[in-house]
Amino acid sequence: MEEIYNHVGKVVGWIDDDRILDFSTNRWIGFLRRDCVYSANGKYLGRFDGHFRTSDGSVVAFINGVQGGPLKPLQALKPLQPLKPLKPLLPLPELPHLPPIPSLHWSSLDWHSFWK
């Protein structure tokens, strides 16, 4: 599993294959399909290019080693990986929106607001 960091460098989740596991709830909250991010129920949320981007192109979170985007914070110590819950079946995703121009700014949305 690969850690996902927020704008202050805190681990907020993990990517496991194409699924997104939330750190605070240890629940599957979404998935990736190509370069698109979807909620667990298939709602289109934004794009993934190593950054989790909102539909307007601003950044909510990132994975280690990604280039570009906003200035990255120092990363917190990695927590132990959680025990993974069973993976649910994936729903049919919405059609993705046209991709916005990637922004160099952090989104005003935090990690949990992004998934709502």
Backbone hydrogen bonds, N-H to C=O, Kabsch-Sander energy under -0.5 kcal/mol:
donor,donor_aa,acceptor,acceptor_aa,energy
2,E,15,I,-2.3
4,I,13,G,-2.7
5,Y,62,F,-3.4
6,N,10,K,-2.0
9,G,6,N,-1.7
12,V,4,I,-2.9
13,G,4,I,-1.2
14,W,21,L,-2.3
15,I,2,E,-2.6
16,D,14,W,-0.5
16,D,19,R,-2.7
18,D,16,D,-0.6
19,R,16,D,-2.4
20,I,30,G,-2.8
21,L,14,W,-2.8
21,L,19,R,-0.5
22,D,27,R,-2.8
23,F,12,V,-2.5
26,N,22,D,-1.5
29,I,20,I,-2.5
29,I,27,R,-0.6
30,G,20,I,-1.1
31,F,38,Y,-2.2
32,L,18,D,-3.1
33,R,36,C,-2.2
36,C,33,R,-2.4
37,V,46,G,-2.8
38,Y,31,F,-2.6
39,S,43,K,-2.5
40,A,29,I,-1.4
42,G,39,S,-2.1
45,L,37,V,-3.0
46,G,37,V,-1.2
47,R,53,R,-1.3
48,F,35,D,-2.8
49,D,51,H,-1.7
52,F,61,A,-3.1
53,R,47,R,-3.3
53,R,51,H,-0.8
54,T,58,S,-2.7
55,S,45,L,-0.5
57,G,54,T,-2.0
59,V,105,H,-2.4
60,V,52,F,-3.3
61,A,52,F,-0.9
62,F,5,Y,-2.4
63,I,50,G,-2.3
64,N,3,E,-0.6
66,V,63,I,-1.5
76,A,9,G,-3.0
94,E,42,G,-2.6
103,S,57,G,-2.1
107,S,59,V,-3.6
114,F,110,D,-2.0
115,W,111,W,-0.9
116,K,113,S,-1.2
